[in-house]
Amino acid sequence: MTATSTLLMGVGMGLGLIAAVGAQNAYVLQRSIRGDVAMVPIVAFCVMSEAALILLGVAGVGVLIESAPAAITVMKWIGVVFLLAYGAFAASRAIRPGDGLQVDGNARVPSTLGALAACAAFTWLNPHAYLDCVVFLGTLANQQGTDLRWVFAAGAFIAGVLWFSLIGFGGKALRGLFARPGAWRVLDAGIAVMMLVLAIGLVRG
């Protein structure tokens, strides 16, 4: 394969995995729509975290992860607890319309540091992040050969930059819709259900 086709394959595979509906994406989009924290550090953190996971996979760490099922199990249960807790908070907001539904700054908002901490939890406490990015993408990258594996990794990194920029900065376009409290109730209810489904998926996985 040529460098160009390998790069494009990396972009495509990266988007296919990163764009899948997940807790991290939901959180970043929620914060973007609210506009209550600085999105540049959040997007940068997500991009760099994705890059770090991909680099670990290309460097061959995926083999070590596959050989340490106990570590994955511990991380799985920590992730389950975190997802259920966050889902409970989202359900609470959906049930009580007056709790954090405003876009105009009257709602309780996290600090940028708090938002980054939440992103870190959604990213690094998710076993699927390691299995998808480190093991799966790492395996695909190394199948391209010594010279092209980093080209594939670069494509996956570009995918992360594109996706997180889209959901991190594109939420502004949805603020008109979410100026209505009812829209926030629907979003928070959807997030609560998503967190429950993801937690169940971790348990079964």
Secondary structure as GFF3:
##gff-version 3
##sequence-region A 1 205
A	DSSP	alpha_helix	3	18	.	.	.	ID=ss1
A	DSSP	alpha_helix	23	34	.	.	.	ID=ss2
A	DSSP	alpha_helix	39	58	.	.	.	ID=ss3
A	DSSP	alpha_helix	61	66	.	.	.	ID=ss4
A	DSSP	alpha_helix	69	95	.	.	.	ID=ss5
A	DSSP	alpha_helix	112	124	.	.	.	ID=ss6
A	DSSP	alpha_helix	127	129	.	.	.	ID=ss7
A	DSSP	pi_helix	130	137	.	.	.	ID=ss8
A	DSSP	alpha_helix	138	142	.	.	.	ID=ss9
A	DSSP	alpha_helix	149	169	.	.	.	ID=ss10
A	DSSP	three_ten_helix	170	174	.	.	.	ID=ss11
A	DSSP	three_ten_helix	177	179	.	.	.	ID=ss12
A	DSSP	alpha_helix	181	204	.	.	.	ID=ss13
###
